[in-house]
Amino acid sequence: MRRHWLTGVLTIALIFTGVWGFNQYRINQANRILLENDQQRSFYNLVSNVGNLSVLTSKSLVSGSPQQNIRLLSDIWWQANFAQDNLGQLPLAHTTLTRTQRFLTQLGDYAYTMAKNTADGRTMNTEQLSTLEDLHNQTSKLSGDLLELQKEVQQNGINWREAKQASNRKLDQESTDYLNVNFKKINEQINQYPTLIYDGPFSDHLETRKPKAVTGKMIDMEQAKKIARDFIDLRDDIEYVVKDNGKSTQDASIPIYSIRIAPRVPNMGEVIYVDVSQQGGHVTMAMNSRGIGEAKIGLGEALEKAKVFLSKTEYKSMVPTYSLRQENTLIVSFAYQENDVIVYPDLVKVNVAMDNGQIVGFESLGYLMQHEERNLPKPKLSIEEAEKKLNPNLTVDSKRLTLIPLATGKEVLCYEFKTSYKKDNFLIYINAADGVEEQILQLLHTPGGTWTM
């Protein structure tokens, strides 16, 4: 009797397992079909997006209306974004698509930049039209390649799951999968296109920027240790050990030596890391890891500590612009000042511990990358004329002349107006040459300090 009962239970369990397994199989099959349909849809959408880009760039070349051109350039930006999204959905290796993705990014970015310029009343010049024509030719070639691939897909059919498996194999292995092979060919053809230089944040020339303020002879690690030891703010009653912590490669924007400074007795507290440029021995970053205790000095005294510290370094003519208190650390941003102009690109930051006034952080990458002798232009507008460009509902609290960086890498002379609207505060930058409103930042006042967005 007991044996029959056990057999019955096992039979029921086996049937239940079989039914559950079959349902799981059906669910997996349904998911695979759904995924495959999504990937097919992405491929056909990509072909459509790139075809639209070819047409839109062509129309933009012949448009004589600024308003129409803004619409066309905006559509190019949208289509390029859609094309990137659809390209990213395809089951292909990232390295197979890198150059194609970058091309679409640059195309959209270029169109956005031109649309913004046109909206500001700056129509495309001959060089910019030539770049747009080059982009149109490249897009038309890409569209033709994709249409050819679409034709092959329709004639031969394709299993997108196999394509995914093929993409997971190493690229240096010969693949018989024609989808991967053809996309790799398309990507290689885009690699043959010339470097794209234009006035946008994704332009090729911005990747090859060189630091402007890194000057002087090459130094060795021992010299870097001495520079780091002399630069930072150490406690008088502690004996420190200065050690080599490695160095960056020559491919870095600013190749550096990394220095580690710590008390000889390990339990005495902080560890300090200092980066010193291999050329010229400029300190690019310093960070003290010690915990900050309860604040015993005020914001004004902490600010003075930061000023005194910076005055002893190579960074001269620096004025504090904005500060932020994070718990018991005051972070002060200093900008270079030339005559009466605040030069925001040349920025350094100093962190002050409010428990004892020690300098616990420093950063100068912005300054080292951007600072140079400039021939600042004279403003063509007076500050009163620029103020008339503001929204009349704003209340102006303060104003001054500044040089600000744009996303394009360019710098522009602007009047900075600190303004109020109801309970909100804004910084508004009016171009001192043509009165264009270049940038708006909102000041967010929090218990920890003031942020800009």
SULMOUR-V579602 format. One record per pair of residues at least 6 apart in sequence whose ideal C-beta (glycine too) atoms are under 7 Angstrom apart, sorted by sequence separation. I is the first residue (numbers start at 1). J is the second residue. If there is no record, write none. Layout:
i = <I | I>
j = <J | J>
//
This chain:
i = <63 | 169 | 175 | 197 | 234 | 249 | 263 | 337 | 405 | 406 | 419 | 444 | 196 | 197 | 248 | 276 | 277 | 323 | 324 | 335 | 336 | 352 | 353 | 404 | 418 | 419 | 430 | 431 | 443 | 444 | 124 | 196 | 197 | 248 | 310 | 323 | 335 | 351 | 403 | 404 | 60 | 63 | 166 | 195 | 247 | 262 | 274 | 275 | 323 | 335 | 350 | 351 | 387 | 418 | 419 | 428 | 429 | 443 | 444 | 87 | 114 | 247 | 275 | 323 | 336 | 351 | 403 | 404 | 429 | 442 | 166 | 247 | 260 | 261 | 322 | 335 | 416 | 417 | 441 | 442 | 60 | 246 | 274 | 320 | 321 | 335 | 350 | 387 | 402 | 428 | 441 | 59 | 60 | 87 | 167 | 229 | 245 | 260 | 261 | 307 | 321 | 416 | 417 | 87 | 114 | 163 | 166 | 228 | 245 | 272 | 273 | 320 | 321 | 333 | 334 | 349 | 401 | 402 | 426 | 427 | 162 | 245 | 258 | 259 | 272 | 319 | 348 | 414 | 415 | 426 | 56 | 60 | 163 | 272 | 318 | 319 | 333 | 334 | 348 | 383 | 399 | 400 | 414 | 426 | 427 | 84 | 87 | 163 | 225 | 242 | 243 | 258 | 259 | 303 | 318 | 332 | 399 | 414 | 415 | 426 | 270 | 271 | 318 | 319 | 331 | 332 | 399 | 414 | 424 | 425 | 56 | 57 | 242 | 256 | 257 | 270 | 317 | 347 | 348 | 412 | 413 | 56 | 84 | 256 | 270 | 303 | 317 | 331 | 332 | 346 | 347 | 398 | 413 | 83 | 84 | 110 | 158 | 240 | 241 | 256 | 257 | 269 | 321 | 345 | 346 | 396 | 397 | 240 | 255 | 256 | 329 | 330 | 379 | 397 | 53 | 56 | 221 | 240 | 241 | 254 | 255 | 319 | 329 | 396 | 397 | 80 | 239 | 240 | 310 | 329 | 330 | 346 | 395 | 414 | 110 | 238 | 239 | 328 | 329 | 345 | 346 | 394 | 395 | 404 | 427 | 53 | 152 | 299 | 306 | 328 | 394 | 412 | 52 | 53 | 80 | 81 | 303 | 328 | 376 | 390 | 394 | 80 | 107 | 245 | 256 | 302 | 393 | 232 | 303 | 386 | 390 | 49 | 53 | 238 | 254 | 318 | 387 | 76 | 77 | 80 | 228 | 247 | 299 | 329 | 336 | 401 | 76 | 107 | 229 | 383 | 49 | 50 | 149 | 224 | 228 | 295 | 315 | 49 | 77 | 225 | 294 | 379 | 404 | 76 | 77 | 103 | 224 | 292 | 336 | 341 | 404 | 221 | 292 | 338 | 377 | 46 | 49 | 292 | 376 | 73 | 77 | 338 | 390 | 46 | 214 | 232 | 310 | 45 | 46 | 73 | 74 | 145 | 309 | 389 | 73 | 211 | 232 | 211 | 231 | 42 | 142 | 306 | 386 | 70 | 73 | 228 | 306 | 386 | 389 | 42 | 43 | 305 | 42 | 70 | 228 | 389 | 69 | 70 | 227 | 315 | 386 | 39 | 302 | 309 | 38 | 39 | 381 | 39 | 66 | 224 | 231 | 302 | 305 | 315 | 380 | 379 | 380 | 53 | 227 | 232 | 381 | 138 | 228 | 231 | 302 | 227 | 301 | 66 | 224 | 297 | 223 | 296 | 342 | 344 | 345 | 219 | 295 | 296 | 344 | 218 | 295 | 296 | 297 | 341 | 342 | 343 | 344 | 345 | 218 | 292 | 294 | 340 | 341 | 344 | 219 | 293 | 341 | 214 | 216 | 292 | 216 | 214 | 215 | 216 | 214 | 345 | 131 | 61 | 214 | 91 | 290 | 61 | 92 | 96 | 60 | 61 | 91 | 288 | 91 | 288 | 93 | 287 | 57 | 61 | 92 | 96 | 286 | 91 | 95 | 233 | 286 | 285 | 57 | 58 | 93 | 285 | 57 | 283 | 284 | 283 | 284 | 54 | 57 | 96 | 284 | 54 | 113 | 53 | 54 | 97 | 100 | 113 | 282 | 96 | 100 | 103 | 113 | 92 | 96 | 99 | 110 | 50 | 54 | 98 | 97 | 100 | 106 | 110 | 92 | 96 | 99 | 109 | 50 | 51 | 99 | 109 | 50 | 109 | 50 | 106 | 105 | 47 | 46 | 47 | 47 | 254 | 253 | 40 | 39 | 326 | 325 | 326 | 36 | 324 | 325 | 36 | 233 | 324 | 233 | 323 | 324 | 324 | 322 | 32 | 213 | 214 | 213 | 211 | 212 | 211 | 212 | 213 | 212 | 213 | 209 | 212 | 206 | 201 | 201 | 200 | 199 | 120>
j = <69 | 175 | 181 | 203 | 240 | 255 | 269 | 343 | 411 | 412 | 425 | 450 | 203 | 204 | 255 | 283 | 284 | 330 | 331 | 342 | 343 | 359 | 360 | 411 | 425 | 426 | 437 | 438 | 450 | 451 | 132 | 204 | 205 | 256 | 318 | 331 | 343 | 359 | 411 | 412 | 69 | 72 | 175 | 204 | 256 | 271 | 283 | 284 | 332 | 344 | 359 | 360 | 396 | 427 | 428 | 437 | 438 | 452 | 453 | 97 | 124 | 257 | 285 | 333 | 346 | 361 | 413 | 414 | 439 | 452 | 177 | 258 | 271 | 272 | 333 | 346 | 427 | 428 | 452 | 453 | 72 | 258 | 286 | 332 | 333 | 347 | 362 | 399 | 414 | 440 | 453 | 72 | 73 | 100 | 180 | 242 | 258 | 273 | 274 | 320 | 334 | 429 | 430 | 101 | 128 | 177 | 180 | 242 | 259 | 286 | 287 | 334 | 335 | 347 | 348 | 363 | 415 | 416 | 440 | 441 | 177 | 260 | 273 | 274 | 287 | 334 | 363 | 429 | 430 | 441 | 72 | 76 | 179 | 288 | 334 | 335 | 349 | 350 | 364 | 399 | 415 | 416 | 430 | 442 | 443 | 101 | 104 | 180 | 242 | 259 | 260 | 275 | 276 | 320 | 335 | 349 | 416 | 431 | 432 | 443 | 288 | 289 | 336 | 337 | 349 | 350 | 417 | 432 | 442 | 443 | 75 | 76 | 261 | 275 | 276 | 289 | 336 | 366 | 367 | 431 | 432 | 76 | 104 | 276 | 290 | 323 | 337 | 351 | 352 | 366 | 367 | 418 | 433 | 104 | 105 | 131 | 179 | 261 | 262 | 277 | 278 | 290 | 342 | 366 | 367 | 417 | 418 | 262 | 277 | 278 | 351 | 352 | 401 | 419 | 76 | 79 | 244 | 263 | 264 | 277 | 278 | 342 | 352 | 419 | 420 | 104 | 263 | 264 | 334 | 353 | 354 | 370 | 419 | 438 | 135 | 263 | 264 | 353 | 354 | 370 | 371 | 419 | 420 | 429 | 452 | 79 | 178 | 325 | 332 | 354 | 420 | 438 | 79 | 80 | 107 | 108 | 330 | 355 | 403 | 417 | 421 | 108 | 135 | 273 | 284 | 330 | 421 | 261 | 332 | 415 | 419 | 79 | 83 | 268 | 284 | 348 | 417 | 107 | 108 | 111 | 259 | 278 | 330 | 360 | 367 | 432 | 108 | 139 | 261 | 415 | 82 | 83 | 182 | 257 | 261 | 328 | 348 | 83 | 111 | 259 | 328 | 413 | 438 | 111 | 112 | 138 | 259 | 327 | 371 | 376 | 439 | 257 | 328 | 374 | 413 | 83 | 86 | 329 | 413 | 111 | 115 | 376 | 428 | 86 | 254 | 272 | 350 | 86 | 87 | 114 | 115 | 186 | 350 | 430 | 115 | 253 | 274 | 254 | 274 | 86 | 186 | 350 | 430 | 115 | 118 | 274 | 352 | 432 | 435 | 89 | 90 | 352 | 90 | 118 | 276 | 437 | 118 | 119 | 276 | 364 | 435 | 89 | 352 | 359 | 89 | 90 | 432 | 91 | 118 | 276 | 283 | 354 | 357 | 367 | 432 | 432 | 433 | 107 | 281 | 286 | 435 | 193 | 283 | 286 | 357 | 283 | 357 | 123 | 281 | 354 | 281 | 354 | 400 | 402 | 403 | 278 | 354 | 355 | 403 | 278 | 355 | 356 | 357 | 401 | 402 | 403 | 404 | 405 | 279 | 353 | 355 | 401 | 402 | 405 | 281 | 355 | 403 | 277 | 279 | 355 | 280 | 279 | 280 | 281 | 280 | 411 | 198 | 129 | 282 | 160 | 360 | 132 | 163 | 167 | 132 | 133 | 163 | 360 | 164 | 361 | 167 | 361 | 132 | 136 | 167 | 171 | 361 | 167 | 171 | 309 | 362 | 362 | 135 | 136 | 171 | 363 | 136 | 362 | 364 | 364 | 365 | 136 | 139 | 180 | 368 | 139 | 198 | 139 | 140 | 183 | 186 | 199 | 368 | 183 | 187 | 190 | 200 | 180 | 184 | 187 | 198 | 139 | 143 | 187 | 187 | 190 | 196 | 200 | 183 | 187 | 190 | 200 | 142 | 143 | 191 | 201 | 143 | 202 | 146 | 202 | 202 | 146 | 146 | 147 | 150 | 368 | 369 | 160 | 160 | 448 | 448 | 449 | 160 | 448 | 449 | 161 | 358 | 449 | 359 | 449 | 450 | 451 | 450 | 161 | 367 | 368 | 368 | 368 | 369 | 369 | 370 | 371 | 371 | 372 | 369 | 372 | 409 | 407 | 408 | 408 | 408 | 436>
//
